[in-house]
Amino acid sequence: MAIDRATRWVYIAIHPNKSAALARAFLKALAKACPIKITRLLTENEPQAKFQRSYNGKAFTDRLFGSRSRKPSGEHEFDQLCQALGIEHRLTKPRTPQTNGMVERFNGRISDILKTHHFRSGEDLRATLHRYVDLYNHQLPQAALGGKTPLQAMKDWFKSNPELFHRRPYDRPGCDT
């Protein structure tokens, strides 16, 4: 999942597992779908569970040393793609979920959908989540945006700052790709 902080526009993709190759595919698809030029990206640097050594962020970078910062080695394929796309890749500080609050809140919304629906298949789940994201982006006004939808906020940004975009945002779901 990716959320633009200024407009609250959401992009999701569902994959069978976490890997650097899938994280790279996600970023490529995000860059294609998002009309805004992506200049900075924040990914998690957080332990998955108290006693595990793996990290949610290892699909995104090889600089995972707890609270110590480390420069990218240049060998991780997600970091390489960020560099090729001119994107500054930042990591959250460990054990600071408030840093990624928008994503955490949206995960809560997705969790509510998962609790209240029965899915007949993985494709049914995928279609339902994509319908919800389309609804969220195009039809659900957000208090943080002054009662505008994420797409309306994006269009306002486009009018006032077109240099931040690589193409005009469209009204219809699916037209962004």
N, C-alpha and C positions, 0 to 999 in steps of 0.2 A: 504494500500500500504506500502511496505517496500523497501528501497533502501540501498544497501551496499555502504558506502562512498568510499571505496578504488577502487572497480571495477565498480560501477554504475549499478550493477545487480539489476533488479527490480522483485518484486513479488507482485501480486495483488490477491485479492479475493473480490467478490461482495456479499454483504449481504443486507437483507431488512431493517435493522435498526442498531443502535449502542447500544450494550449492553456488559456487562462484559463477559457473556457467549460466545458471538460471537467474542469478542476480544481474549479471551482465545483460541477459536477454530482456529482463524487466526494465533496466535502464534504457536500453535501445527503444523498446516499445513506448516507454514513458516519454522520451525525448520526441518521438514521432507524434504521439497523441496530444501532448501539451503545447498549446499555442504560445505560451510564455517561454522566453529563453531561460533555460535553467542555468543559473550562475553558481549556486551553492546547494549542497545536498548534505543533510544530516542523517546519519545512520547510527544504529545502536551499537554500543560497546558494553554489553551487559551479560552477566552469567545467566544461563537458562534456569538453573536451579542451584540451590545452596551448595550442594556437594559435587556438582559437575564442573569439569574443567573446560567444557566447550562453551562457546559464546554465540549469541544470536548473530553477532556482527562478523563472524569469520567468513561468511559468504561474501562480505563486502570489503574486507581489508585484511592485511596480514600484520597490522600494528595493534595487536590486542595484548597489552600488558597491564591490565587493571587500571590503576590510576596514573601510572607513568605514561607520559606522552611519548610517542615515537613517530618519526617521519616515515612516510610510505617507502617501502623498499623499491617500488617501481616494478616489482615482479607479479603482483596480484592483478588478475585480469579485470576486476571491477575498478580498482584504482587506475589502471591503464586506460580504461574506457573513459573514466571521468576526466583524466588529463587530456585525452584526445578530443573530447567534447568541450573542453575549456571550463569544466565544472570544478569548483573548489569542494573537496570532499572532507567534511567534518564528522567527528564522532561525538556521541553524547558522552558525558562523564559517567563512569560507573555508579550505579545505585542512585540515579537522579531521574526518576520517571517523570517528574514535572517538566523536565527539559523537552520531552516529547509529548506534552499534554494533549495536543490536538489529535495525534495518532492514538493515544490511549483512550480518549473520549470516543473516537470513531470506532475503535475496537469494541468498546462497550455497546455501541449501537448495533454492530454486527453480531455481538454475543446475544443481544435481545432477539434478533431475527432467528438465530440458530435455536434459541430456546422455545420460540413460539411457532415454528414451522416444522412440518414433517417432510423430508425430502425423499423422493423415490429413487434418486440416483445422484451421482456426482455431477452430472450435467444439469440436473434440476437445481442443485445447490449453486452451481456456477451461474446459471441463468438468473436465479433469484437475487444473488448478490450483485450481479451486473445491473439488473433492473433497479435495485435499491440505490446504487451509486448514480445511475442516470437520474432517478427521482431526486436524490439529494442535490446533485449538481445543478439541475435545471428547474426544480419546482419547489424545493423546501427553503423558505426564507430563514436566514440566520440572524439572530439578535446581534451577534458580534459584527455583522455587516450592515447594520441599520435596517434590517428587515428585507434585505436583498438576498437573492439566491447567489451561490458561488459564481454561476455564469454571468449574472447581471453585474456582480462586482468586477469580474474579469473584463467585461465589455466596457465598464466605466474606466478601468485602468488603461484599456486599449485607447480610449478616446483621449485621455490626458497624457499617456506615456507610451505612444506606439513603438518607440525604440526598444522597449522591454520585450517585444513580441517578435517572433519570426513569421507569424501569420495572424490574420484576423480571427478572433473567436467566433464560432458559429452557434446558432440557436438550437439546432437539432442534435439529439444524442446520436453518436455514430459518425457525424460529419467531421469530427475532429481527427479522425484517422483517415 
